[in-house]
Amino acid sequence: MNQLNAPPSPTNKIHYVSDIHKLARLSPEERTRLEQVAKRYAFRANDYYLSLINWDDPNDPIRRLIVPRMDELEDWGSLDASNEAANTVLPGVQHKYARTVLLLCSEVCGGYCRYCFRKRLFIHENREATSNVSEGIRYIAQHPEVTNVLLTGGDPLLLSTDRLAKILAALRAIPHVRIIRIGSKMPAFNPWRILNDSALLEILSRYSEPRRRIYLMAHFDHVRELTDPAVEAIDACIRAGVICVNQCPIIRGVNDDPVVLGDLFRQLSFIGCPPYYCFQGRPTAGNRPYCVPIVRGWEIFQKALRRGSGLARRPRFIMSHATGKIEIAGVDHRYIYLRYQCAKDPNEQGSLKIFKRDDKACWLDDLTPVSDLGLDDSRVYPALLSTPSEGAPGTSLEPTEDLSDR
């Protein structure tokens, strides 16, 4: 049996693997045990990404990101934790917020993150994603309120360049579509998908216009993913006129440390791909071993922000809930303060919600609301009107050394 042992040469084709038995650095016993996990939640990686793992460290963060674990089989969560089904208006088309439509145009990723919130796409012959987005394009053209379109899946950069060019051209023919976002982890999983394809860079340059930009929503979870080729791939996108930002969740055993997360934020700001959203992990089936409670996540996030300059302090700590994108805006000894950055119900936009502090809670549905304060937002918690990087009085943060790059 062919087994993966060495990293690829940059001039060679990246080799993908979906058979856990081809991981030569795992013992035969480990491969046999993990086979049952991979049967339930698909495994996929490639030789480049696997070469980033320190196989002598059982707690290596890159290993934890990509290699299955037995505790994924714990009974916890649901496959559609944010109820995306409720926002699906056509096959492969989600319309949750008035101005933004998601096109799930790919059903494959360069690798399958073990904590993925859309792992349902890769199991049970799921048909939510579709490479034929013609109906979705027509839907967007018929909705002039839509200014943002997010290409997602799966990973859109695994589509052929010709197919991606046709999608971008069709979207650019719709005057009210001002922003096209491409959600992709390919700069981390396989940077040569970008570096070795001049045609891809040419179409990105063509359709990222001065008044209608393409945004690459990159997905780096750990600073060790920022290899020289990965940084070069980001640079190539920037030179093609693409605006690059990063989003990632806080993941137990990967970046749930303020030094690790803060270093990631700082390095991303240095390379021109600053952090955008930092997510609270969703309670997706199989994701229990990667979950960090809300309060602990808030503390990690706040301390991480203190380690960088203003550009590294831009992300908001967000819970992508069925009801909207909810900023975790503050924590004190009694309460957790949440604010809707985007709400499915427009009447909730910007509203502040207050819940009893629960250090074990991992999701909005775990929290108990406070309904009898009788105070308006500004009187309850005026510090919520300040920027996240300034912190807030009464939080459970301890002073840390300021490592800002001023």
TORKOL-4160 file (C-alpha; in steps of 0.2 Angstrom, whole numbers, padded with zeros to 4 digits, m for minus):
406
<pt num="1" X="0000" Y="0000" Z="0000"/>
<pt num="2" X="0007" Y="0017" Z="m0005"/>
<pt num="3" X="0010" Y="0027" Z="0011"/>
<pt num="4" X="0014" Y="0046" Z="0014"/>
<pt num="5" X="0030" Y="0049" Z="0022"/>
<pt num="6" X="0039" Y="0065" Z="0014"/>
<pt num="7" X="0033" Y="0082" Z="0009"/>
<pt num="8" X="0031" Y="0086" Z="m0009"/>
<pt num="9" X="0043" Y="0096" Z="m0020"/>
<pt num="10" X="0035" Y="0113" Z="m0025"/>
<pt num="11" X="0038" Y="0107" Z="m0043"/>
<pt num="12" X="0028" Y="0091" Z="m0041"/>
<pt num="13" X="0009" Y="0089" Z="m0040"/>
<pt num="14" X="0001" Y="0089" Z="m0023"/>
<pt num="15" X="m0005" Y="0071" Z="m0019"/>
<pt num="16" X="m0021" Y="0070" Z="m0009"/>
<pt num="17" X="m0026" Y="0056" Z="0003"/>
<pt num="18" X="m0043" Y="0050" Z="0009"/>
<pt num="19" X="m0038" Y="0033" Z="0016"/>
<pt num="20" X="m0032" Y="0034" Z="0034"/>
<pt num="21" X="m0022" Y="0018" Z="0031"/>
<pt num="22" X="m0010" Y="0028" Z="0020"/>
<pt num="23" X="m0004" Y="0039" Z="0035"/>
<pt num="24" X="0013" Y="0030" Z="0038"/>
<pt num="25" X="0017" Y="0040" Z="0053"/>
<pt num="26" X="0002" Y="0032" Z="0063"/>
<pt num="27" X="0004" Y="0015" Z="0070"/>
<pt num="28" X="m0006" Y="0001" Z="0062"/>
<pt num="29" X="m0016" Y="0000" Z="0078"/>
<pt num="30" X="m0020" Y="0019" Z="0077"/>
<pt num="31" X="m0025" Y="0018" Z="0059"/>
<pt num="32" X="m0037" Y="0003" Z="0063"/>
<pt num="33" X="m0045" Y="0013" Z="0077"/>
<pt num="34" X="m0047" Y="0029" Z="0067"/>
<pt num="35" X="m0054" Y="0020" Z="0052"/>
<pt num="36" X="m0071" Y="0020" Z="0061"/>
<pt num="37" X="m0070" Y="0039" Z="0064"/>
<pt num="38" X="m0066" Y="0042" Z="0046"/>
<pt num="39" X="m0081" Y="0032" Z="0040"/>
<pt num="40" X="m0092" Y="0043" Z="0050"/>
<pt num="41" X="m0084" Y="0060" Z="0047"/>
<pt num="42" X="m0073" Y="0060" Z="0031"/>
<pt num="43" X="m0055" Y="0062" Z="0031"/>
<pt num="44" X="m0045" Y="0071" Z="0017"/>
<pt num="45" X="m0028" Y="0079" Z="0017"/>
<pt num="46" X="m0012" Y="0080" Z="0006"/>
<pt num="47" X="0006" Y="0077" Z="0007"/>
<pt num="48" X="0011" Y="0095" Z="0009"/>
<pt num="49" X="m0001" Y="0099" Z="0023"/>
<pt num="50" X="0004" Y="0083" Z="0032"/>
<pt num="51" X="0022" Y="0087" Z="0031"/>
<pt num="52" X="0018" Y="0102" Z="0043"/>
<pt num="53" X="0015" Y="0090" Z="0057"/>
<pt num="54" X="0027" Y="0086" Z="0070"/>
<pt num="55" X="0023" Y="0067" Z="0071"/>
<pt num="56" X="0034" Y="0065" Z="0087"/>
<pt num="57" X="0021" Y="0077" Z="0096"/>
<pt num="58" X="0004" Y="0068" Z="0100"/>
<pt num="59" X="m0003" Y="0085" Z="0103"/>
<pt num="60" X="0004" Y="0094" Z="0088"/>
<pt num="61" X="m0009" Y="0107" Z="0083"/>
<pt num="62" X="m0008" Y="0104" Z="0064"/>
<pt num="63" X="m0011" Y="0085" Z="0067"/>
<pt num="64" X="m0026" Y="0090" Z="0078"/>
<pt num="65" X="m0033" Y="0100" Z="0064"/>
<pt num="66" X="m0033" Y="0087" Z="0051"/>
<pt num="67" X="m0031" Y="0069" Z="0058"/>
<pt num="68" X="m0046" Y="0061" Z="0066"/>
<pt num="69" X="m0048" Y="0058" Z="0084"/>
<pt num="70" X="m0058" Y="0044" Z="0093"/>
<pt num="71" X="m0067" Y="0057" Z="0104"/>
<pt num="72" X="m0076" Y="0064" Z="0088"/>
<pt num="73" X="m0088" Y="0049" Z="0091"/>
<pt num="74" X="m0095" Y="0057" Z="0107"/>
<pt num="75" X="m0113" Y="0060" Z="0105"/>
<pt num="76" X="m0114" Y="0079" Z="0105"/>
<pt num="77" X="m0121" Y="0093" Z="0094"/>
<pt num="78" X="m0130" Y="0092" Z="0077"/>
<pt num="79" X="m0124" Y="0091" Z="0059"/>
<pt num="80" X="m0132" Y="0108" Z="0055"/>
<pt num="81" X="m0129" Y="0118" Z="0071"/>
<pt num="82" X="m0133" Y="0135" Z="0063"/>
<pt num="83" X="m0149" Y="0128" Z="0054"/>
<pt num="84" X="m0143" Y="0133" Z="0037"/>
<pt num="85" X="m0157" Y="0123" Z="0030"/>
<pt num="86" X="m0169" Y="0136" Z="0035"/>
<pt num="87" X="m0159" Y="0149" Z="0024"/>
<pt num="88" X="m0158" Y="0138" Z="0009"/>
<pt num="89" X="m0169" Y="0146" Z="m0005"/>
<pt num="90" X="m0163" Y="0135" Z="m0020"/>
<pt num="91" X="m0150" Y="0120" Z="m0021"/>
<pt num="92" X="m0133" Y="0128" Z="m0016"/>
<pt num="93" X="m0140" Y="0145" Z="m0012"/>
<pt num="94" X="m0142" Y="0152" Z="0005"/>
<pt num="95" X="m0150" Y="0169" Z="0009"/>
<pt num="96" X="m0150" Y="0173" Z="0027"/>
<pt num="97" X="m0146" Y="0192" Z="0027"/>
<pt num="98" X="m0154" Y="0204" Z="0015"/>
<pt num="99" X="m0138" Y="0210" Z="0007"/>
<pt num="100" X="m0128" Y="0194" Z="0006"/>
<pt num="101" X="m0131" Y="0177" Z="m0003"/>
<pt num="102" X="m0120" Y="0162" Z="m0001"/>
<pt num="103" X="m0117" Y="0151" Z="m0016"/>
<pt num="104" X="m0111" Y="0133" Z="m0011"/>
<pt num="105" X="m0102" Y="0130" Z="m0027"/>
<pt num="106" X="m0090" Y="0116" Z="m0022"/>
<pt num="107" X="m0093" Y="0100" Z="m0012"/>
<pt num="108" X="m0074" Y="0096" Z="m0009"/>
<pt num="109" X="m0061" Y="0105" Z="0001"/>
<pt num="110" X="m0042" Y="0104" Z="0000"/>
<pt num="111" X="m0043" Y="0095" Z="0017"/>
<pt num="112" X="m0056" Y="0092" Z="0029"/>
<pt num="113" X="m0054" Y="0101" Z="0046"/>
<pt num="114" X="m0059" Y="0090" Z="0060"/>
<pt num="115" X="m0070" Y="0104" Z="0068"/>
<pt num="116" X="m0078" Y="0109" Z="0051"/>
<pt num="117" X="m0096" Y="0115" Z="0054"/>
<pt num="118" X="m0101" Y="0109" Z="0037"/>
<pt num="119" X="m0095" Y="0092" Z="0038"/>
<pt num="120" X="m0112" Y="0086" Z="0033"/>
<pt num="121" X="m0108" Y="0091" Z="0015"/>
<pt num="122" X="m0095" Y="0077" Z="0014"/>
<pt num="123" X="m0105" Y="0063" Z="0021"/>
<pt num="124" X="m0121" Y="0053" Z="0016"/>
<pt num="125" X="m0120" Y="0059" Z="m0002"/>
<pt num="126" X="m0126" Y="0076" Z="0003"/>
<pt num="127" X="m0132" Y="0087" Z="m0011"/>
<pt num="128" X="m0133" Y="0104" Z="m0003"/>
<pt num="129" X="m0118" Y="0111" Z="m0014"/>
<pt num="130" X="m0119" Y="0112" Z="m0032"/>
<pt num="131" X="m0107" Y="0116" Z="m0046"/>
<pt num="132" X="m0121" Y="0122" Z="m0057"/>
<pt num="133" X="m0125" Y="0139" Z="m0050"/>
<pt num="134" X="m0135" Y="0146" Z="m0064"/>
<pt num="135" X="m0151" Y="0146" Z="m0054"/>
<pt num="136" X="m0142" Y="0155" Z="m0040"/>
<pt num="137" X="m0135" Y="0168" Z="m0052"/>
<pt num="138" X="m0153" Y="0171" Z="m0058"/>
<pt num="139" X="m0159" Y="0172" Z="m0041"/>
<pt num="140" X="m0146" Y="0185" Z="m0036"/>
<pt num="141" X="m0150" Y="0195" Z="m0052"/>
<pt num="142" X="m0168" Y="0196" Z="m0047"/>
<pt num="143" X="m0164" Y="0203" Z="m0029"/>
<pt num="144" X="m0156" Y="0221" Z="m0031"/>
<pt num="145" X="m0154" Y="0222" Z="m0012"/>
<pt num="146" X="m0140" Y="0209" Z="m0013"/>
<pt num="147" X="m0123" Y="0218" Z="m0014"/>
<pt num="148" X="m0112" Y="0204" Z="m0007"/>
<pt num="149" X="m0110" Y="0186" Z="m0014"/>
<pt num="150" X="m0100" Y="0173" Z="m0005"/>
<pt num="151" X="m0093" Y="0158" Z="m0015"/>
<pt num="152" X="m0091" Y="0144" Z="m0002"/>
<pt num="153" X="m0094" Y="0126" Z="0000"/>
<pt num="154" X="m0083" Y="0116" Z="0000"/>
<pt num="155" X="m0069" Y="0126" Z="m0007"/>
<pt num="156" X="m0072" Y="0136" Z="m0023"/>
<pt num="157" X="m0053" Y="0136" Z="m0027"/>
<pt num="158" X="m0055" Y="0118" Z="m0030"/>
<pt num="159" X="m0066" Y="0122" Z="m0045"/>
<pt num="160" X="m0057" Y="0122" Z="m0062"/>
<pt num="161" X="m0051" Y="0140" Z="m0066"/>
<pt num="162" X="m0062" Y="0140" Z="m0081"/>
<pt num="163" X="m0077" Y="0136" Z="m0071"/>
<pt num="164" X="m0073" Y="0149" Z="m0058"/>
<pt num="165" X="m0070" Y="0162" Z="m0072"/>
<pt num="166" X="m0087" Y="0159" Z="m0078"/>
<pt num="167" X="m0095" Y="0161" Z="m0061"/>
<pt num="168" X="m0085" Y="0177" Z="m0058"/>
<pt num="169" X="m0090" Y="0184" Z="m0075"/>
<pt num="170" X="m0109" Y="0180" Z="m0072"/>
<pt num="171" X="m0108" Y="0189" Z="m0055"/>
<pt num="172" X="m0099" Y="0204" Z="m0062"/>
<pt num="173" X="m0113" Y="0206" Z="m0075"/>
<pt num="174" X="m0125" Y="0210" Z="m0061"/>
<pt num="175" X="m0123" Y="0228" Z="m0057"/>
<pt num="176" X="m0129" Y="0228" Z="m0039"/>
<pt num="177" X="m0116" Y="0214" Z="m0034"/>
<pt num="178" X="m0102" Y="0225" Z="m0027"/>
<pt num="179" X="m0092" Y="0212" Z="m0017"/>
<pt num="180" X="m0088" Y="0194" Z="m0022"/>
<pt num="181" X="m0080" Y="0184" Z="m0007"/>
<pt num="182" X="m0071" Y="0168" Z="m0010"/>
<pt num="183" X="m0070" Y="0158" Z="0006"/>
<pt num="184" X="m0055" Y="0147" Z="0004"/>
<pt num="185" X="m0042" Y="0137" Z="0015"/>
<pt num="186" X="m0032" Y="0133" Z="m0001"/>
<pt num="187" X="m0018" Y="0145" Z="0004"/>
<pt num="188" X="m0015" Y="0134" Z="0019"/>
<pt num="189" X="m0019" Y="0117" Z="0012"/>
<pt num="190" X="m0011" Y="0119" Z="m0005"/>
<pt num="191" X="m0003" Y="0136" Z="m0009"/>
<pt num="192" X="0003" Y="0130" Z="m0027"/>
<pt num="193" X="m0016" Y="0130" Z="m0032"/>
<pt num="194" X="m0013" Y="0149" Z="m0033"/>
<pt num="195" X="0006" Y="0150" Z="m0036"/>
<pt num="196" X="0006" Y="0138" Z="m0051"/>
<pt num="197" X="m0010" Y="0145" Z="m0060"/>
<pt num="198" X="m0006" Y="0162" Z="m0069"/>
<pt num="199" X="m0024" Y="0160" Z="m0077"/>
<pt num="200" X="m0032" Y="0160" Z="m0060"/>
<pt num="201" X="m0022" Y="0176" Z="m0055"/>
<pt num="202" X="m0027" Y="0184" Z="m0071"/>
<pt num="203" X="m0046" Y="0181" Z="m0069"/>
<pt num="204" X="m0045" Y="0187" Z="m0051"/>
<pt num="205" X="m0036" Y="0203" Z="m0057"/>
<pt num="206" X="m0049" Y="0205" Z="m0071"/>
<pt num="207" X="m0064" Y="0204" Z="m0059"/>
<pt num="208" X="m0057" Y="0213" Z="m0044"/>
<pt num="209" X="m0062" Y="0230" Z="m0049"/>
<pt num="210" X="m0058" Y="0247" Z="m0041"/>
<pt num="211" X="m0076" Y="0249" Z="m0035"/>
<pt num="212" X="m0081" Y="0231" Z="m0035"/>
<pt num="213" X="m0068" Y="0221" Z="m0026"/>
<pt num="214" X="m0065" Y="0202" Z="m0024"/>
<pt num="215" X="m0061" Y="0197" Z="m0006"/>
<pt num="216" X="m0052" Y="0181" Z="m0001"/>
<pt num="217" X="m0059" Y="0175" Z="0015"/>
<pt num="218" X="m0043" Y="0165" Z="0020"/>
<pt num="219" X="m0043" Y="0152" Z="0034"/>
<pt num="220" X="m0027" Y="0151" Z="0044"/>
<pt num="221" X="m0030" Y="0143" Z="0061"/>
<pt num="222" X="m0012" Y="0142" Z="0067"/>
<pt num="223" X="0004" Y="0152" Z="0063"/>
<pt num="224" X="0013" Y="0136" Z="0057"/>
<pt num="225" X="0001" Y="0136" Z="0042"/>
<pt num="226" X="0009" Y="0153" Z="0037"/>
<pt num="227" X="0024" Y="0144" Z="0028"/>
<pt num="228" X="0034" Y="0153" Z="0014"/>
<pt num="229" X="0023" Y="0146" Z="0000"/>
<pt num="230" X="0007" Y="0151" Z="0009"/>
<pt num="231" X="0013" Y="0169" Z="0012"/>
<pt num="232" X="0018" Y="0170" Z="m0006"/>
<pt num="233" X="0001" Y="0164" Z="m0012"/>
<pt num="234" X="m0007" Y="0178" Z="m0001"/>
<pt num="235" X="0005" Y="0190" Z="m0009"/>
<pt num="236" X="0000" Y="0184" Z="m0026"/>
<pt num="237" X="m0018" Y="0187" Z="m0023"/>
<pt num="238" X="m0014" Y="0205" Z="m0016"/>
<pt num="239" X="m0004" Y="0209" Z="m0031"/>
<pt num="240" X="m0019" Y="0203" Z="m0042"/>
<pt num="241" X="m0030" Y="0216" Z="m0033"/>
<pt num="242" X="m0039" Y="0204" Z="m0021"/>
<pt num="243" X="m0042" Y="0210" Z="m0003"/>
<pt num="244" X="m0037" Y="0197" Z="0009"/>
<pt num="245" X="m0043" Y="0194" Z="0026"/>
<pt num="246" X="m0043" Y="0179" Z="0038"/>
<pt num="247" X="m0057" Y="0171" Z="0049"/>
<pt num="248" X="m0055" Y="0156" Z="0060"/>
<pt num="249" X="m0063" Y="0149" Z="0076"/>
<pt num="250" X="m0055" Y="0146" Z="0093"/>
<pt num="251" X="m0051" Y="0128" Z="0093"/>
<pt num="252" X="m0046" Y="0118" Z="0108"/>
<pt num="253" X="m0028" Y="0111" Z="0107"/>
<pt num="254" X="m0024" Y="0122" Z="0092"/>
<pt num="255" X="m0026" Y="0140" Z="0096"/>
<pt num="256" X="m0034" Y="0141" Z="0112"/>
<pt num="257" X="m0020" Y="0151" Z="0120"/>
<pt num="258" X="m0018" Y="0170" Z="0120"/>
<pt num="259" X="0000" Y="0169" Z="0115"/>
<pt num="260" X="m0003" Y="0157" Z="0100"/>
<pt num="261" X="m0019" Y="0166" Z="0094"/>
<pt num="262" X="m0011" Y="0183" Z="0097"/>
<pt num="263" X="0004" Y="0178" Z="0087"/>
<pt num="264" X="m0007" Y="0172" Z="0073"/>
<pt num="265" X="m0016" Y="0189" Z="0073"/>
<pt num="266" X="0000" Y="0198" Z="0072"/>
<pt num="267" X="0008" Y="0188" Z="0058"/>
<pt num="268" X="m0008" Y="0189" Z="0048"/>
<pt num="269" X="m0007" Y="0208" Z="0050"/>
<pt num="270" X="0011" Y="0208" Z="0044"/>
<pt num="271" X="0007" Y="0199" Z="0028"/>
<pt num="272" X="m0008" Y="0209" Z="0023"/>
<pt num="273" X="m0021" Y="0197" Z="0028"/>
<pt num="274" X="m0028" Y="0204" Z="0044"/>
<pt num="275" X="m0040" Y="0195" Z="0055"/>
<pt num="276" X="m0058" Y="0198" Z="0051"/>
<pt num="277" X="m0069" Y="0187" Z="0062"/>
<pt num="278" X="m0064" Y="0175" Z="0076"/>
<pt num="279" X="m0078" Y="0162" Z="0079"/>
<pt num="280" X="m0084" Y="0153" Z="0094"/>
<pt num="281" X="m0084" Y="0135" Z="0088"/>
<pt num="282" X="m0101" Y="0129" Z="0083"/>
<pt num="283" X="m0109" Y="0114" Z="0092"/>
<pt num="284" X="m0108" Y="0102" Z="0076"/>
<pt num="285" X="m0109" Y="0084" Z="0078"/>
<pt num="286" X="m0091" Y="0076" Z="0081"/>
<pt num="287" X="m0084" Y="0093" Z="0087"/>
<pt num="288" X="m0084" Y="0090" Z="0106"/>
<pt num="289" X="m0065" Y="0088" Z="0107"/>
<pt num="290" X="m0062" Y="0105" Z="0098"/>
<pt num="291" X="m0075" Y="0115" Z="0108"/>
<pt num="292" X="m0069" Y="0130" Z="0120"/>
<pt num="293" X="m0082" Y="0137" Z="0132"/>
<pt num="294" X="m0088" Y="0155" Z="0128"/>
<pt num="295" X="m0081" Y="0163" Z="0144"/>
<pt num="296" X="m0064" Y="0155" Z="0141"/>
<pt num="297" X="m0064" Y="0159" Z="0123"/>
<pt num="298" X="m0068" Y="0178" Z="0127"/>
<pt num="299" X="m0053" Y="0178" Z="0139"/>
<pt num="300" X="m0041" Y="0170" Z="0127"/>
<pt num="301" X="m0047" Y="0182" Z="0113"/>
<pt num="302" X="m0046" Y="0198" Z="0123"/>
<pt num="303" X="m0028" Y="0193" Z="0129"/>
<pt num="304" X="m0023" Y="0189" Z="0111"/>
<pt num="305" X="m0029" Y="0206" Z="0105"/>
<pt num="306" X="m0017" Y="0215" Z="0117"/>
<pt num="307" X="m0002" Y="0207" Z="0109"/>
<pt num="308" X="m0003" Y="0216" Z="0092"/>
<pt num="309" X="m0005" Y="0233" Z="0084"/>
<pt num="310" X="m0022" Y="0240" Z="0078"/>
<pt num="311" X="m0022" Y="0230" Z="0062"/>
<pt num="312" X="m0020" Y="0214" Z="0073"/>
<pt num="313" X="m0035" Y="0220" Z="0084"/>
<pt num="314" X="m0048" Y="0221" Z="0071"/>
<pt num="315" X="m0057" Y="0205" Z="0073"/>
<pt num="316" X="m0073" Y="0203" Z="0082"/>
<pt num="317" X="m0077" Y="0187" Z="0093"/>
<pt num="318" X="m0093" Y="0180" Z="0084"/>
<pt num="319" X="m0105" Y="0166" Z="0087"/>
<pt num="320" X="m0113" Y="0162" Z="0070"/>
<pt num="321" X="m0130" Y="0157" Z="0077"/>
<pt num="322" X="m0146" Y="0152" Z="0068"/>
<pt num="323" X="m0153" Y="0169" Z="0072"/>
<pt num="324" X="m0138" Y="0179" Z="0066"/>
<pt num="325" X="m0120" Y="0184" Z="0069"/>
<pt num="326" X="m0118" Y="0188" Z="0087"/>
<pt num="327" X="m0103" Y="0197" Z="0094"/>
<pt num="328" X="m0098" Y="0191" Z="0111"/>
<pt num="329" X="m0095" Y="0209" Z="0117"/>
<pt num="330" X="m0091" Y="0207" Z="0136"/>
<pt num="331" X="m0090" Y="0196" Z="0151"/>
<pt num="332" X="m0090" Y="0201" Z="0169"/>
<pt num="333" X="m0092" Y="0191" Z="0185"/>
<pt num="334" X="m0111" Y="0190" Z="0183"/>
<pt num="335" X="m0116" Y="0192" Z="0165"/>
<pt num="336" X="m0111" Y="0188" Z="0147"/>
<pt num="337" X="m0115" Y="0202" Z="0135"/>
<pt num="338" X="m0120" Y="0198" Z="0117"/>
<pt num="339" X="m0124" Y="0210" Z="0102"/>
<pt num="340" X="m0131" Y="0206" Z="0085"/>
<pt num="341" X="m0119" Y="0211" Z="0072"/>
<pt num="342" X="m0130" Y="0204" Z="0059"/>
<pt num="343" X="m0148" Y="0197" Z="0063"/>
<pt num="344" X="m0159" Y="0186" Z="0053"/>
<pt num="345" X="m0173" Y="0197" Z="0060"/>
<pt num="346" X="m0169" Y="0215" Z="0055"/>
<pt num="347" X="m0178" Y="0221" Z="0071"/>
<pt num="348" X="m0164" Y="0213" Z="0081"/>
<pt num="349" X="m0149" Y="0221" Z="0072"/>
<pt num="350" X="m0138" Y="0229" Z="0084"/>
<pt num="351" X="m0148" Y="0224" Z="0099"/>
<pt num="352" X="m0139" Y="0219" Z="0115"/>
<pt num="353" X="m0143" Y="0203" Z="0125"/>
<pt num="354" X="m0138" Y="0199" Z="0142"/>
<pt num="355" X="m0136" Y="0182" Z="0150"/>
<pt num="356" X="m0131" Y="0174" Z="0166"/>
<pt num="357" X="m0113" Y="0170" Z="0166"/>
<pt num="358" X="m0110" Y="0151" Z="0164"/>
<pt num="359" X="m0092" Y="0146" Z="0162"/>
<pt num="360" X="m0097" Y="0129" Z="0155"/>
<pt num="361" X="m0108" Y="0136" Z="0141"/>
<pt num="362" X="m0102" Y="0133" Z="0123"/>
<pt num="363" X="m0117" Y="0141" Z="0113"/>
<pt num="364" X="m0131" Y="0153" Z="0114"/>
<pt num="365" X="m0143" Y="0140" Z="0117"/>
<pt num="366" X="m0134" Y="0135" Z="0133"/>
<pt num="367" X="m0136" Y="0152" Z="0141"/>
<pt num="368" X="m0150" Y="0158" Z="0153"/>
<pt num="369" X="m0156" Y="0176" Z="0148"/>
<pt num="370" X="m0157" Y="0190" Z="0160"/>
<pt num="371" X="m0174" Y="0199" Z="0158"/>
<pt num="372" X="m0177" Y="0209" Z="0174"/>
<pt num="373" X="m0163" Y="0222" Z="0174"/>
<pt num="374" X="m0174" Y="0236" Z="0168"/>
<pt num="375" X="m0160" Y="0246" Z="0161"/>
<pt num="376" X="m0156" Y="0252" Z="0144"/>
<pt num="377" X="m0140" Y="0246" Z="0135"/>
<pt num="378" X="m0129" Y="0261" Z="0139"/>
<pt num="379" X="m0133" Y="0260" Z="0157"/>
<pt num="380" X="m0130" Y="0242" Z="0159"/>
<pt num="381" X="m0113" Y="0241" Z="0151"/>
<pt num="382" X="m0106" Y="0257" Z="0144"/>
<pt num="383" X="m0090" Y="0249" Z="0139"/>
<pt num="384" X="m0098" Y="0240" Z="0125"/>
<pt num="385" X="m0098" Y="0256" Z="0116"/>
<pt num="386" X="m0079" Y="0256" Z="0115"/>
<pt num="387" X="m0068" Y="0246" Z="0104"/>
<pt num="388" X="m0064" Y="0228" Z="0108"/>
<pt num="389" X="m0046" Y="0231" Z="0110"/>
<pt num="390" X="m0049" Y="0244" Z="0124"/>
<pt num="391" X="m0056" Y="0230" Z="0135"/>
<pt num="392" X="m0070" Y="0233" Z="0147"/>
<pt num="393" X="m0071" Y="0236" Z="0166"/>
<pt num="394" X="m0077" Y="0221" Z="0176"/>
<pt num="395" X="m0071" Y="0208" Z="0164"/>
<pt num="396" X="m0061" Y="0193" Z="0171"/>
<pt num="397" X="m0045" Y="0198" Z="0162"/>
<pt num="398" X="m0029" Y="0199" Z="0171"/>
<pt num="399" X="m0016" Y="0212" Z="0166"/>
<pt num="400" X="m0004" Y="0206" Z="0153"/>
<pt num="401" X="0012" Y="0214" Z="0145"/>
<pt num="402" X="0008" Y="0225" Z="0131"/>
<pt num="403" X="0017" Y="0218" Z="0115"/>
<pt num="404" X="0009" Y="0231" Z="0103"/>
<pt num="405" X="0019" Y="0234" Z="0087"/>
<pt num="406" X="0016" Y="0253" Z="0087"/>
